[in-house]
């Protein structure tokens, strides 16, 4: 019996059960039954990598007006048990999107859809 044996997460982590690129959307089915259909352009615009966001200030460096409106995910690679790395049609492939970030993008997209 070790010190860490009694530690439990505060709440179960919500994780994707499936993740796919379908047309102009990144489709995510979550372990709690929710499904998000995120526009590829939104996901690409929110890339969290050091080329797109200044590591020290958090300032967004990517000028989203330079993105092609039809940008698409070409490759989805799971990173550990916490994220996915996306290879984009514009050649960008250094962004690692945590499940928490994708969930937050789903929340944001749902709010925008409501009005």
N, C-alpha and C positions, 0 to 999 in steps of 0.2 A: 504494500500500500504506500503510494507516494504522495507527496504534498499536492500535486495537481489532480489526483484522482477524484477529489470531491468538487472540483471546479466545473461548472456547467455554464454554457452560454446563457445570457439573460433571456434570450428568446431564440427560437429556431430561426436559422438563416433562410431567407427566401432565395431560392436559386432557380435559374432557368431549367426547365425540363426538356425544352427544345429551342433551337435558335436557327433561323434560316433566312437567306436572302431570297425574297420573292418579288420580282419586278423592281419597283421603286421603293420597296419597304423592307425593313429588317423586322422579321416577325419573331416575337419572343413569347413562349408559353412559360409561365411561372409556376412554381411548386404550390402556390396558394390558389391556383385556378385562373388567375388573371392572364389575359392575352394582350400584348402590346403590338401595335403595327406602327413602327416608327419610320417616318420618311428618311430615306438614305441621306438626303441633303442635311437634315437636322443632325443626324448622328455624325456625319463627316465634319460639319461645322463645329461640333463640340468636342473634337479630338483633344484629349488631355495631354498629348506628348509635349516634350520640351521645344519642339519646332513650332508648335501651335500656341503654346502658353508659356510665358516667361516663368521659369521655375522659382524665382525669388519674389516677384511681385504678384504673380497670378494674372498679370495682364495678358489678354488674348492678343497673340501676334498674327494669327491667321486672318487675312482679309477675306471674309466670307463672300464678298462680291466677286472674287476671282474664281470661285468654285463653279464647275459646270453644273447646271441644274439636273443633269441626268447622271451625276456621279453614282457609282454602284459599288457594292461590296463584291469583290472577286474571290476573296478567301477569308474564312473565319477559322481561327485557330484558338482553341481553349488554352488559357494560361493558368496552370495550376487548377485550383478549385474556386478561383475568385474573379476571373476576368476572361475576356476574349480579345485577341488581337485581330484587327481587320486590315486586309490588304485591299486598297481602293483602286478603282479604275483609273484614277489620276496618278497612280504610281506611289502614293503615300501609303506607308505600312508600318509606321513606328508607334501608332497609338494603341495603348492597352486600355480597354474600357472595362472598368470593374462592374460587377453585377449591380452594385449600389448606384453607380453613375447611370447605367442603362435604366434602372428602375426609376430614378429621378427624371430622366428624359421622358419616360412613359407618363409620369405624373404631369410633367410640364406640357406634353403634347395633348393629353386629355383635357387640361385646363384651357388650352388654346382652342380646342375643338368645341368646347362649351360656349365660348364667346368671349 
